[in-house]
Amino acid sequence: MAVFAAGALPGLSGVLPRWLARQGFDAVRGLTSYAAVLDAFTATGAEDYLHGVLGSDSEPSAAWVEGARRPGAMARAAGLRLPYLPRPVTAVPYLDAEGEQLARDLGLHDGRWYTALDGEHLPAALDAARALSRAEAVAALCRATALDVAGRNPYAVLLAQLDGVAAGRPVSRTAVLRAPGIAELTGAVTAVAALAVLRGEVPPGVHLADAVLDPVVAVRRLREVPGVALSVAEAGIAELSVVEEGAL
């Protein structure tokens, strides 16, 4: 028995929308997801992150459009303001195997996934990573994230907006999951996956974490981890951004 991709990205990035889809939706049509990280990566963390955003199954600028993968459908956006983030970020779109399977399982019409980069050094390191060996890319990410986080408070934030129908009316809901850093969040998700295996909740065979874990049980256990906070807003990400700017 083996469970792979049991971290924050991939892993929780697939579990969280699956959990939200069970929170009163009759049907879902669209997903917008952001994974924002500001933290100094360890070599292991950098390796995991590279696998998530630059793996062979991850296609930059692709999106799920009208029920199918659409290459080149999205573009990078710099200076983007998102709710719950302290500064503008660079949003880098991608579509990986986890996202495509999630889109098929939820019956999505449209889906957009982004990594949200806080700082100048990590975007540059990611741009250069494809031309480097994996060891060189890992070292470059460690250096870049150490520079970006210097003098700032680290964080990891996942935003997942689902658009669909609930109680017969159109709705948009956004799940917001926050943690004090990427290492803490990755470790928490890995522990949740390990607990599911130990308790016999995972069938024999080889599985991806987001597809095999019960999202309701997994999220309930994550909420018990100190430092991990989860809330759901009855609004889309754009609306939350406007409200937050107004509050400031």
C-alpha positions in Angstrom: 0.0 0.0 0.0 1.3 3.5 -0.9 -0.1 7.0 -0.8 1.7 9.6 -3.0 1.4 13.4 -3.3 0.4 13.7 0.3 1.7 17.2 1.0 0.3 20.7 0.6 0.8 21.0 -3.2 -0.1 18.5 -4.5 -2.3 16.8 -1.9 -4.2 19.4 0.2 -4.7 21.4 -3.0 -7.0 18.6 -4.2 -8.5 17.6 -0.9 -9.7 21.1 0.0 -11.9 21.6 -3.1 -13.3 18.1 -2.7 -14.2 19.0 0.9 -15.8 22.3 -0.1 -17.9 20.6 -2.8 -19.6 18.6 0.0 -20.5 21.6 2.0 -24.1 22.1 0.8 -23.5 22.2 -3.0 -26.1 20.5 -5.2 -23.7 20.8 -8.1 -20.4 22.6 -8.9 -19.4 24.3 -12.2 -16.3 26.2 -11.6 -13.2 26.3 -9.4 -10.6 29.0 -8.8 -7.6 27.9 -6.6 -4.6 29.8 -5.3 -1.7 28.3 -3.3 0.3 31.1 -1.6 3.5 30.4 0.2 6.1 32.7 1.9 8.6 30.5 3.7 12.2 29.4 3.6 12.2 26.0 1.9 14.3 23.1 3.1 15.8 20.9 0.4 12.9 18.4 0.9 10.3 21.2 0.8 11.8 22.6 -2.4 11.9 19.2 -4.0 8.2 18.7 -3.1 7.3 22.2 -4.4 9.1 21.7 -7.7 7.4 18.4 -8.2 4.0 20.2 -7.7 4.5 23.2 -10.0 7.2 21.9 -12.5 6.5 18.2 -12.6 6.1 16.4 -15.9 2.3 16.3 -15.4 2.1 20.1 -14.7 1.5 22.4 -17.7 2.2 26.1 -17.3 -0.6 28.5 -18.5 -3.1 25.7 -19.0 -6.6 25.7 -17.5 -9.7 23.6 -17.6 -12.1 25.3 -20.0 -15.5 24.0 -21.1 -14.8 20.6 -19.6 -11.4 20.0 -21.2 -7.7 20.9 -20.7 -6.9 24.1 -22.7 -3.1 24.8 -23.1 -2.1 28.5 -23.0 -5.5 29.6 -21.7 -4.1 31.7 -18.8 -1.3 34.2 -18.3 0.9 35.2 -15.4 -0.4 38.2 -13.4 1.9 40.4 -11.4 0.9 42.7 -8.6 -2.3 40.8 -7.8 -4.1 41.5 -4.5 -5.7 38.5 -2.9 -7.6 38.4 0.4 -5.8 37.2 3.5 -2.4 37.9 2.0 -0.3 40.8 3.3 1.2 42.0 0.0 0.5 41.8 -3.8 1.7 38.6 -5.3 2.6 37.1 -8.7 0.0 34.6 -9.8 1.4 31.8 -12.0 -1.2 29.6 -13.7 -0.8 25.8 -14.2 -2.8 22.6 -14.6 -1.4 19.3 -13.3 -2.7 15.8 -13.2 -4.3 16.3 -9.8 -6.3 19.3 -11.0 -7.4 17.5 -14.2 -8.6 14.5 -12.2 -10.3 16.8 -9.7 -12.1 18.6 -12.6 -13.3 15.3 -14.0 -14.5 14.0 -10.6 -16.4 17.1 -9.7 -17.8 17.6 -13.2 -16.3 21.1 -13.5 -17.0 23.2 -16.6 -14.1 25.5 -15.8 -11.1 25.4 -13.5 -8.2 27.7 -12.9 -5.2 26.9 -10.6 -2.4 29.3 -9.6 0.6 29.4 -7.4 0.8 32.9 -5.7 4.4 34.0 -5.2 5.1 36.6 -2.6 8.5 38.2 -3.3 10.8 38.8 -6.2 13.3 36.0 -5.9 11.1 32.9 -6.1 9.5 33.8 -9.4 12.9 34.3 -10.9 14.2 31.0 -9.5 11.1 29.1 -10.9 11.7 30.7 -14.3 15.2 29.4 -14.3 14.5 26.0 -12.8 13.5 24.3 -16.0 17.0 24.8 -17.4 18.7 23.5 -14.3 19.4 20.0 -12.9 17.0 19.1 -10.1 19.7 19.5 -7.5 20.6 23.0 -8.8 17.0 24.0 -9.0 16.4 22.8 -5.4 19.4 24.9 -4.2 18.2 27.9 -6.1 14.7 27.7 -4.6 16.2 27.4 -1.1 18.3 30.6 -1.7 15.4 32.5 -3.3 12.9 31.7 -0.5 15.4 32.6 2.2 15.8 36.0 0.6 12.1 36.6 0.1 11.1 35.7 3.7 13.9 37.7 5.3 12.3 40.2 7.7 8.8 38.9 7.0 6.5 36.5 8.7 6.2 33.1 6.9 2.8 31.7 5.9 1.0 29.2 3.7 -2.5 30.1 2.5 -4.8 28.0 0.2 -7.8 29.7 -1.4 -10.4 27.5 -3.1 -13.5 29.1 -4.7 -16.3 26.9 -6.0 -19.1 28.2 -8.1 -22.2 26.2 -8.4 -25.7 25.6 -7.2 -26.9 25.2 -3.6 -30.5 24.9 -2.4 -31.6 25.7 -6.0 -29.7 29.0 -6.4 -26.3 30.0 -7.8 -23.7 30.4 -5.2 -19.9 31.1 -4.9 -18.1 29.9 -1.7 -14.4 30.3 -0.8 -12.5 28.0 1.5 -9.6 29.7 3.2 -7.0 27.5 4.9 -4.1 29.2 6.7 -0.9 27.8 8.3 2.2 29.4 9.8 4.5 27.9 7.1 4.7 25.4 4.3 6.7 22.8 6.4 4.1 22.7 9.1 1.3 22.4 6.6 3.0 19.7 4.5 3.8 17.8 7.7 0.2 18.0 8.9 -1.2 16.7 5.6 1.4 13.8 5.6 0.4 12.9 9.1 -3.3 12.9 8.2 -2.5 10.5 5.3 -0.4 8.3 7.5 -3.2 8.1 10.1 -5.7 7.1 7.4 -3.4 4.3 6.3 -2.8 3.1 9.9 -6.6 3.0 10.6 -7.4 1.0 7.5 -9.2 3.8 5.7 -7.1 3.4 2.6 -7.6 0.3 0.3 -4.7 -1.8 -0.8 -2.7 -0.5 -3.8 -1.1 2.7 -4.9 -3.0 5.9 -4.6 -2.8 9.7 -4.8 -3.7 11.3 -1.5 -6.3 13.8 -2.7 -8.2 11.0 -4.6 -8.1 8.3 -1.9 -8.5 10.3 1.4 -12.0 11.0 2.6 -12.0 14.8 2.3 -14.4 15.3 5.2 -12.4 13.2 7.6 -9.0 14.6 6.4 -10.1 18.2 6.8 -11.6 17.5 10.2 -8.3 16.1 11.3 -6.3 19.0 9.8 -8.5 21.5 11.8 -7.3 19.8 15.0 -3.6 20.7 14.1 -2.4 23.7 16.1 -1.8 26.7 13.8 -4.0 25.4 11.0 -7.2 27.6 10.5 -10.0 27.0 8.1 -13.0 29.2 7.3 -15.6 29.3 4.5 -16.9 32.6 3.1 -20.2 33.0 1.2 -18.5 35.0 -1.5 -15.9 34.6 -4.3 -12.3 35.6 -4.1 -12.7 38.8 -6.0 -15.5 39.9 -3.6 -13.4 39.1 -0.6 -10.5 41.1 -2.0 -12.8 44.2 -2.4 -14.2 43.8 1.1 -10.7 43.4 2.6 -9.4 46.5 0.8 -12.5 48.5 2.0 -11.8 47.3 5.6 -8.3 48.6 5.4 
